[in-house]
Amino acid sequence: MEMCFTMRRIVTIGRGGTGKTSFIALLTKYFIEKNNTPLLLVDADPDQNLSEMVGVELKKTISEILYEFKEKGGSISGTSPLERLEPQIIENLHETDFFDLLAIGTKWKEGCYCLPNDLLKIILLTLSKNYQNVLIDSPAGLEHLNRRISSEVEYIFEILNPSKKAFDHLIRAQRIMQEVKIKFEHLYLVGGYNFPENLKKQAEDTGFKYLGKIAHDENVESSVIKGRSLLDLPSDSPSYISIKKILENIL
């Protein structure tokens, strides 16, 4: 029987290297420990780091499925490709006891990401209703906002690093979301592990609520370097404790 939930869509945005993917991985750990499952994790970043950070090995990404379809002579004109590719996308959804994971993947052919993004956007409409929380890890930059992978979002977390460009990114992201009509209920600011205390006032002056910063954590650094899952971090790890405090104030 298909199950339906009151579902929350949660998206991270920010510049490259701020810690968006590790934030989503530790958010996954938090929801699992709180028994707020099932979860759908969506890796919308072509660099596809999320799977490693949650300890899973993907079967095939959306881009790989599309590439193989076209290599075998499949046509993307006429009938919607999704009608032909949806069964394969569902089949290659990585499933665990607590979460499922879907990734857009790396596109190996010349051209834009328009069709992989369209496929991801449409498949999310089908899948999302079956999960309590949908966690979307966005790529760096702003172009993904123009693609409107999800047009309605409950929570957006902008992860900040200590730079003027981080605050410029926030302003541009806000404008793009207004222009392309992305609806969101909450946009919160979170300092990355290297975000200094003296920029807290600047974050608070943006008009968005600043929730605090992610603590620096050698456990996270070691796990990322060695390719280990952040879900296996001890619950007393500094970064996880700091994220729990951030989340328990708002979720």
C-alpha positions as CSV (number, residue, x, y, z in Angstrom):
1,M,0.0,0.0,0.0
2,E,1.3,3.5,-0.9
3,M,1.9,5.5,2.2
4,C,1.4,9.3,2.4
5,F,3.0,11.7,4.9
6,T,3.0,15.4,5.8
7,M,6.2,15.9,3.9
8,R,8.9,18.6,4.3
9,R,11.3,19.5,1.6
10,I,14.7,20.7,2.9
11,V,17.3,22.3,0.6
12,T,20.9,23.4,1.2
13,I,22.3,26.2,-0.9
14,G,25.6,28.1,-0.8
15,R,29.0,28.5,-2.4
16,G,31.3,25.6,-3.1
17,G,33.2,24.1,-0.1
18,T,30.9,25.6,2.6
19,G,29.8,22.1,3.9
20,K,26.4,21.7,2.2
21,T,26.7,18.0,1.6
22,S,28.1,17.2,5.1
23,F,25.2,19.2,6.5
24,I,22.7,17.1,4.6
25,A,24.4,13.9,5.7
26,L,24.3,14.9,9.4
27,L,20.7,16.1,9.0
28,T,20.0,12.5,7.7
29,K,21.7,11.1,10.9
30,Y,19.5,13.4,13.0
31,F,16.3,12.4,11.4
32,I,17.2,8.7,11.6
33,E,17.9,9.0,15.4
34,K,14.6,11.0,15.8
35,N,12.8,8.2,13.9
36,N,11.6,10.8,11.4
37,T,11.8,8.4,8.5
38,P,11.4,7.4,5.7
39,L,13.7,10.0,4.0
40,L,14.4,10.7,0.4
41,L,17.9,12.0,-0.2
42,V,18.4,13.9,-3.5
43,D,21.9,14.6,-4.8
44,A,21.3,17.4,-7.3
45,D,25.0,18.0,-7.6
46,P,26.7,16.5,-10.7
47,D,29.8,15.9,-8.5
48,Q,27.7,13.4,-6.5
49,N,29.4,13.4,-3.1
50,L,26.3,12.7,-1.0
51,S,26.2,8.9,-1.6
52,E,29.7,8.5,-0.1
53,M,28.9,10.7,2.8
54,V,26.0,8.5,3.8
55,G,27.7,5.2,3.0
56,V,25.9,3.9,0.0
57,E,27.0,2.9,-3.5
58,L,24.7,4.1,-6.3
59,K,23.5,1.8,-9.0
60,K,22.9,4.2,-11.8
61,T,22.2,8.0,-11.8
62,I,19.6,9.7,-13.8
63,S,22.2,11.0,-16.2
64,E,23.6,7.5,-16.7
65,I,20.2,6.1,-17.4
66,L,19.5,8.8,-19.9
67,Y,22.9,8.3,-21.6
68,E,22.4,4.6,-21.9
69,F,18.9,5.1,-23.3
70,K,20.2,7.4,-26.0
71,E,23.2,5.2,-26.8
72,K,20.8,2.3,-27.5
73,G,18.9,4.5,-30.0
74,G,16.2,5.7,-27.7
75,S,14.5,8.9,-28.9
76,I,13.8,11.9,-26.6
77,S,11.3,13.4,-29.0
78,G,7.6,12.7,-29.1
79,T,6.3,10.9,-26.0
80,S,7.8,12.2,-22.8
81,P,11.1,10.4,-22.0
82,L,10.0,10.1,-18.4
83,E,7.2,7.7,-19.4
84,R,9.9,5.3,-20.8
85,L,12.6,6.0,-18.2
86,E,10.6,6.3,-15.0
87,P,10.7,2.5,-14.4
88,Q,14.4,2.4,-14.7
89,I,14.9,5.5,-12.5
90,I,12.7,3.9,-9.8
91,E,14.5,0.6,-10.2
92,N,17.9,2.3,-9.6
93,L,16.7,4.2,-6.6
94,H,19.1,3.2,-3.8
95,E,16.9,1.9,-0.9
96,T,17.9,1.4,2.7
97,D,15.9,0.8,5.9
98,F,15.8,4.5,6.7
99,F,16.3,6.4,3.5
100,D,16.3,6.2,-0.3
101,L,18.8,8.1,-2.5
102,L,18.4,9.5,-6.0
103,A,21.2,11.3,-7.8
104,I,21.2,13.4,-11.0
105,G,24.8,12.2,-11.6
106,T,27.6,13.4,-14.0
107,K,26.6,14.0,-17.6
108,W,29.3,12.5,-19.9
109,K,28.1,14.1,-23.1
110,E,28.3,17.6,-24.5
111,G,25.3,19.8,-23.8
112,C,23.3,21.3,-20.9
113,Y,21.7,19.5,-18.0
114,C,18.2,20.5,-19.1
115,L,16.8,17.0,-19.7
116,P,18.4,15.3,-16.6
117,N,17.0,18.2,-14.5
118,D,13.6,17.9,-16.1
119,L,13.6,14.2,-15.3
120,L,14.6,14.8,-11.7
121,K,12.0,17.5,-11.3
122,I,9.2,15.3,-12.6
123,I,10.2,12.2,-10.7
124,L,10.3,14.1,-7.5
125,L,6.6,15.0,-7.9
126,T,5.9,11.2,-8.1
127,L,8.2,10.1,-5.3
128,S,8.0,12.9,-2.6
129,K,4.6,12.1,-1.2
130,N,6.0,8.7,0.1
131,Y,8.5,10.3,2.5
132,Q,8.4,12.3,5.7
133,N,11.3,14.5,4.6
134,V,13.0,15.1,1.3
135,L,16.6,16.4,1.6
136,I,18.0,18.0,-1.4
137,D,21.8,18.6,-1.7
138,S,22.3,21.4,-4.3
139,P,25.4,22.1,-6.3
140,A,27.4,25.2,-5.7
141,G,26.4,28.4,-7.5
142,L,22.9,29.6,-8.5
143,E,22.0,27.9,-11.8
144,H,20.2,25.1,-10.0
145,L,17.7,27.6,-8.7
146,N,16.8,28.7,-12.3
147,R,16.0,25.0,-13.1
148,R,13.4,24.9,-10.3
149,I,14.1,21.3,-9.3
150,S,11.5,21.9,-6.6
151,S,9.2,24.9,-6.9
152,E,7.9,24.6,-3.3
153,V,10.2,24.2,-0.4
154,E,9.6,24.3,3.4
155,Y,13.1,24.9,4.6
156,I,16.2,26.4,2.8
157,F,19.5,26.5,4.6
158,E,22.2,28.8,3.2
159,I,25.6,27.6,4.4
160,L,27.9,30.6,4.8
161,N,31.7,30.8,4.5
162,P,33.7,33.9,5.7
163,S,33.6,35.9,2.4
164,K,31.8,38.8,0.8
165,K,30.8,36.4,-2.0
166,A,28.9,34.3,0.5
167,F,26.6,37.2,1.4
168,D,26.4,38.3,-2.3
169,H,25.3,34.7,-3.0
170,L,22.4,35.0,-0.5
171,I,21.2,38.3,-2.1
172,R,21.3,36.8,-5.7
173,A,19.7,33.5,-4.5
174,Q,16.8,35.5,-3.0
175,R,16.3,37.5,-6.2
176,I,16.4,34.4,-8.4
177,M,13.8,32.6,-6.2
178,Q,11.5,35.6,-6.5
179,E,12.0,35.8,-10.3
180,V,11.4,32.1,-11.0
181,K,8.7,31.9,-8.3
182,I,10.2,29.3,-6.0
183,K,8.0,29.3,-2.9
184,F,9.6,28.7,0.5
185,E,8.4,28.9,4.1
186,H,11.7,29.5,5.8
187,L,15.2,30.5,4.8
188,Y,17.8,30.2,7.5
189,L,21.5,31.0,7.6
190,V,24.1,28.6,9.0
191,G,27.8,29.3,9.4
192,G,30.1,26.7,8.0
193,Y,32.8,25.3,10.3
194,N,35.2,28.2,9.4
195,F,32.6,31.0,9.8
196,P,34.0,33.4,12.5
197,E,32.1,34.8,15.4
198,N,32.8,38.4,14.3
199,L,30.6,37.8,11.2
200,K,27.6,36.8,13.2
201,K,26.2,40.4,13.3
202,Q,26.5,40.7,9.5
203,A,24.6,37.5,9.1
204,E,21.9,38.7,11.5
205,D,21.6,42.0,9.6
206,T,20.6,40.2,6.4
207,G,17.0,40.0,7.6
208,F,17.2,36.2,7.7
209,K,17.5,34.2,11.0
210,Y,21.1,33.1,11.7
211,L,21.0,29.8,13.6
212,G,24.6,29.5,14.5
213,K,27.6,27.7,13.1
214,I,28.7,24.1,12.5
215,A,31.5,23.2,14.8
216,H,34.9,22.2,13.4
217,D,35.3,18.5,13.8
218,E,38.3,16.4,13.1
219,N,36.0,13.3,13.0
220,V,34.3,14.7,10.0
221,E,37.6,15.7,8.3
222,S,38.9,12.2,8.8
223,S,35.7,10.5,7.6
224,V,35.6,12.6,4.4
225,I,39.3,12.0,3.6
226,K,38.9,8.2,4.1
227,G,35.5,8.0,2.3
228,R,33.6,6.9,5.4
229,S,30.0,7.5,6.1
230,L,29.1,10.5,8.3
231,L,26.2,8.4,9.6
232,D,28.7,6.4,11.6
233,L,30.0,9.4,13.5
234,P,29.7,9.1,17.3
235,S,26.7,11.1,18.6
236,D,29.1,13.2,20.7
237,S,31.0,14.5,17.7
238,P,31.2,18.3,17.9
239,S,29.8,19.0,14.4
240,Y,26.8,16.7,15.0
241,I,26.1,18.2,18.4
242,S,26.1,21.7,16.9
243,I,23.8,20.7,14.1
244,K,21.4,19.0,16.6
245,K,21.2,22.3,18.5
246,I,20.5,24.2,15.3
247,L,17.8,21.8,14.2
248,E,16.0,21.4,17.5
249,N,15.3,25.1,17.6
250,I,13.4,25.1,14.4
251,L,12.2,21.6,13.3
